[in-house]
Amino acid sequence: MYERTLWGSLWLPSQETLQVCHALLQDIEFFRLLVRIDKELAAEVRAGGCACGGVLHCGNFPRKPKGCPAEVRSEFEWRFSFCCNRCRCRATPVSVRFLGQRGYLGLTMVLVSSQPAAQTAAAGRLSTTLDVPVRTVQRWRQWWRQQLPLTAFWQVASARFMPPVATEQIPASLLERFVGNAGDVLLRLLVFLTPLTIGTIALSEGC
């Protein structure tokens, strides 16, 4: 069970930039933790029912996940969602697994985009391991640093950080604002970003 204190917990910047190790991408338990959190979020939405008073039935979206171990891929092949039996409206919970509608998982977008823009050995190995094209990484960085700061979510949420987050270094500069071990930091950031997961993230095709 994850700790509820992770939800919305913002911290002062750490003294040193935390290097989130790509070993998390082979950590099966971390991926299963993300699944458990999404299931809890889905259960809360379903229990709340539809605004019209109808009952929410399962209406999950199929996904083709990229950037997760083969052992847990089947658990990432569905985005939890519901459909009202009365008005047929959709109710899709926020997610810590998916960031937008693209195939790559949110944690993959964070970790790969946090690597130095220059093709260092570490960045190269990470992109190669996940089979992420260089052009895709460039599109991700453009979204993080140019499009995210323009969203209504960021206009409100960014005010909670002091001093302001360096937008030209997002997502690395966001990771620095959370404390804990690598898994805690990444999870806190994914939770922080959940409001974005029920809207459309404008990324070019191929992401």
Buried (B, 14 or more C-beta within 10 A) or exposed (E): EBEEEBEEBEEEBBEEEBEBBBEBBEBEEBBEBBBEBBEEBBEEBBEEBBEEEBEBEEBBEEBEBBBBEEEBBEBBEBBBBBBBEEEEEEBBBBBBBBBBBBBBBBBBBBBBBBBEEEEEEEBEEBBEEBEBEEEBBEBBBBBBBEEBBEBEBBEEBBEEBEEEBEBEBBBBBBBBBBBBEBBBBBBBBBBBBBBBBEEEBEBEEEB
